[in-house]
Amino acid sequence: MENLLILVNIILAVILIIVILLQRSEGGALGLGVSQDNFTSARTVGTFLTKFTSIIAALFIICSIAIVAISRDELRETQSVLEKEKEEDSNLPQIPETK
């Protein structure tokens, strides 16, 4: 299950990167000028990409939290290093003390 979530998370990350790169730059430094004819169509595409980016980002965050939750549950089942050492020490044959 964890491997499947990691795969989905990687796919969502790649989609998120592509969608962000497809968006028009708002800063103006790297963005291309848009004529008045294309303003409405560019705005519609920008709105769609903005909403799509928000949805993909939310899915990415939810998937990341699910991976952490699953990993955390698996870690709780394991013992700490100190507990393992105590068990190994108790399994060793005890040498009787001489007086």
MOTARA-V195630 format. One record per helix or strand of 3 or more residues. SS is the DSSP state (h for helix, s for strand). FROM is the first residue (numbers start at 0). TO is the last residue. If there is no record, write none. Layout:
# MOTARA-V195630
SS:FROM:TO  SS:FROM:TO
This chain:
# MOTARA-V195630
h:1:21  h:38:76  h:80:90
